[in-house]
C-alpha cells in the first residue's frame, strides 16, 4: 500500500493492533507500525503522540457520545436516567467495531502500563459525565456519585461484552448492569 493511499489514521490504527497482537505491545515500535501501514514515522507522529495513544484515540469520541446522551435526556429525567441515556448513546459505537474493540481489549489487559492508562481515561470520562450532570442542574455530591456509578456500569457491562462467552449487545448488558445497580441501591 502506498503512502498516498487514503485513511492514514485508520491504517496506522489497524497496523498497530495487528502488530501488538502478533508481537506484543512492548516489542512493537513506532517504525514497525508506520512500515506496516505503508507510511513514515513522521506521518505516525502527525496522528499520535506515542504508540500507546493508538489504542486510546477513540476515548474522546466515547466521552462526547456519553455526555451528549446525558445532555439530551429529557429535562425531567433523574440523574441516573440521564446517565442511562448517555450509556445508550455510546453503545452503537462499540457494536459496529466489536472485533476491533475486543482485539484492543486483549492488548490492554496484557500490559500493566495500558491498564493504568485505561484507569486514567475512565477517571477523565467520569469527570466529563459529572460536568454534563452539573450542566443539567444536578448538584454535588449527586453528580459525582451518579457519574461514578454510570462509568462503573459501563465498565462492568464492557467486561462482560468482551468475554467470548457473552454475545448479547452491549446496550443489553449495560441495561442489565444498571438494573443490578438500582437493585443494590434500593436494598435496605
Secondary structure, 3 states (H helix, E strand, C coil): CCCCCCCHHHHHHHHHHHHHHHHCCCCCCHHHHHHHHCCCHHHHHHHCCCHHHHHHCCHHHHHHHHHHHHHHCCCCCCHHHHHHHHHHHHHHHHHCCHHHHHHHHHHHHCCHHHHHHHHHHHHHHHHHHHHHHHHCCCCCCHHHHHHHHHHHHHHHHHHHHHCCCCCCCHHHHHHHHHHHHHHHHHCC
